[in-house]
Amino acid sequence: MAPIPPVGKRGALESLRRDQLPATLGSPHPIAMILEQDGQFRIRDLVIDESEAKLESDRAAAKGKNWTPEQHYDLGKPTGVIHVEAKTREALIASITAMDWPPNW
């Protein structure tokens, strides 16, 4: 699989408006996610447990299979830094609209 292009602010807002959550952000690989979590709407960093990644990589190698960057990044979980948080979808849309958007999202 090829690296993914950034979703961009427009794409993120469209995902929210269409209720297409969770939505990953990041280029060339997913590094953050827009989601509803713990009763809040958030943009949160994806965190990869490196011990889990090593275990999965070793399992793939034991089966004679390749371990790709995409498989590694697929292990990311929304447990990292919370960049934006809002009580409602509309409030998150307003926050995103007003914020400076990272170019790699």
Secondary structure as UniProt FT lines:
FT   HELIX           8..17
FT   TURN            18..19
FT   STRAND          23..25
FT   STRAND          32..37
FT   TURN            38..39
FT   STRAND          40..47
FT   HELIX           50..62
FT   TURN            63..64
FT   HELIX           69..74
FT   STRAND          77..86
FT   HELIX           89..98
FT   TURN            103..104
//
